[in-house]
Amino acid sequence: MAVVPPPMPLPVSYSTANVPLTIPKQTLDNLLNQQIPRILLEEKGMDMGNGILGDLTFSRNGAASWRSLNDQQIEITIPVRIQGELGLKKGGLGNFFQSKVPLDKSFKPVFVINPEINSDWGLEIRDFDLIDLGGKIELSVLGMDLDLSGIVRKEIQNWASGKFGAGKTLANFKPFINSAWDKAGKPFMVDFGAGKTGFSIQPDSLKLKEFFDANQNYNLWLGLNGKVNSHPANAIPSRAFPLPGLSPNENSGNKLEIVLPLSLGYAQLNELLGENLNGKTFKVDKKTSMTPSNIQTSAFGELLAVSMDFFAEQTNGKNLDGKLFIVGKPTYDPATQSLILKDLNFKIESGNLGAQTSISLKKGKIIRQIEKRAVFPIGNALQESLGGIQNRLAFDTPYANLTVSGVTIVPGEFYPTANGLLVQLVATGKVDVRWK
């Protein structure tokens, strides 16, 4: 009996996705204007100073605009129209002059803010400053020339602080992130044909970098790393693992690489290989035909071992029987989308001396015949895995549509283990984004 070497150390099936998102300026224009109502504020009896009260309405007078000042700060300009009436307080002169003066002025206040995505996926304002009122609010009341700019600036400052002040959220991406991860991270199954295997993604890092570029676009470099676990079909988790906290990301590449650890139990391999070998007679040479049976697979270090009984029938009437112990390197054949065994070698574990001698002399021919038949088709598993990944990573959101493109999936390394053959299916591609 051959001495079985120890099994290979198993790697972690580590996966990564990195997506550089470039949010166009127009998308942020739309997002900004969605956050600014038509009526900014309404005031009855506003104290304008000098004994004057105002009933005023501040409304948006067109679309707000913005431009980036650097990679972190943006300048927002909001056209505002102030309309209403001014009059004197009651008492004193106010009892004699009760007529009111109409007010209708336009101005364009300018703000500087520093938006940043926080740990809860909100686009939060870190810094806020009103740098220019964008016009003077002046008029004459009862012969008095009044400059109301200071009062108006204070009102606009208070309103904007409630909307854009430090700690305020310009947009909330958390529902989008949660919805996307609930779909992308949900455990799934692949039907190998001889059985189903479940998979779950367990993320250990979620990375982000955000900045404005010279073309006024908002850039997000989003990365996710983690391992993929395999599960029996009847023990697959029901929901996605939680996402970790955010950490910095310096990777600008568009890369998708998902490694699925598909485990093929030896019972499955015995069945698949047996379909091509058990009871199937093949010619070794003109004088000898061989019929294998009782196919059994197992690990032999980094090699896959196949043991089989054989019955060899010869034209001279001398039939031979015994057991072959074969080892080979598991390899993927892209032409047939099958797992095959290369660099085969074997020894006869039993049988009489004549059988051993005769079979050994035909070793090369027997190896070639077994290589033709020791084939494990896995094309269906590859296609099902490919379709599952493409569907799982396609999203239609209020902000953008995401799809994966150029996806290919092929087996990577093969690792014989005590319980079966671990096949690492490696899917690669990139993510395409169409912003709305």
Helices and strands as residue ranges (DSSP letters): E 14-23, H 25-34, E 39-49, E 52-60, E 65-68, E 74-77, E 80-88, G 92-95, E 101-107, E 110-117, E 122-132, E 138-141, E 144-147, H 149-164, E 169-172, H 174-184, E 188-191, E 196-212, E 218-232, G 233-235, E 246-248, E 255-265, H 266-277, E 282-285, E 288-300, E 303-314, E 320-333, E 338-350, H 353-361, H 363-373, E 375-377, H 379-392, E 395-396, E 400-416, E 420-435
